[in-house]
Amino acid sequence: MSRRLEGRKALITGAATGMGRATAELFSRHGAEVIAFGLGSEALDGAAKASGNVAVHGDLPAQTMSRAPSTPAAGVSTSSSTPPG
């Protein structure tokens, strides 16, 4: 198997089970240093240990996830325009 992610770091959310765990395992097999992030559980610790990764337990409050930025990113226009024609 290729090690195309060798020397790279990846933060994988939801890494305890399902697609998050599969992604963490795949990235690890391809050489990435993976930080497995998820809700605190033994499943997260087990997933990280199984693939030689680091587990970080945490959660983000709902208001953090839905809060719009107070200012637009540099170079991003907030005005809408109508295409010509």
ChimeraX attribute file (.defattr): number of C-alpha atoms within 10 A of each C-alpha:
attribute: neighborCount
match mode: 1-to-1
recipient: residues
	/A:1	6
	/A:2	8
	/A:3	12
	/A:4	12
	/A:5	15
	/A:6	14
	/A:7	10
	/A:8	13
	/A:9	14
	/A:10	15
	/A:11	15
	/A:12	22
	/A:13	19
	/A:14	17
	/A:15	27
	/A:16	25
	/A:17	15
	/A:18	9
	/A:19	13
	/A:20	18
	/A:21	22
	/A:22	15
	/A:23	19
	/A:24	29
	/A:25	22
	/A:26	14
	/A:27	22
	/A:28	23
	/A:29	18
	/A:30	17
	/A:31	17
	/A:32	21
	/A:33	20
	/A:34	24
	/A:35	20
	/A:36	27
	/A:37	24
	/A:38	22
	/A:39	17
	/A:40	14
	/A:41	12
	/A:42	10
	/A:43	15
	/A:44	23
	/A:45	20
	/A:46	15
	/A:47	22
	/A:48	24
	/A:49	13
	/A:50	10
	/A:51	16
	/A:52	15
	/A:53	19
	/A:54	16
	/A:55	23
	/A:56	19
	/A:57	12
	/A:58	12
	/A:59	11
	/A:60	9
	/A:61	8
	/A:62	8
	/A:63	8
	/A:64	8
	/A:65	8
	/A:66	8
	/A:67	8
	/A:68	9
	/A:69	7
	/A:70	6
	/A:71	8
	/A:72	10
	/A:73	9
	/A:74	6
	/A:75	6
	/A:76	8
	/A:77	9
	/A:78	9
	/A:79	5
	/A:80	6
	/A:81	7
	/A:82	5
	/A:83	5
	/A:84	4
	/A:85	3
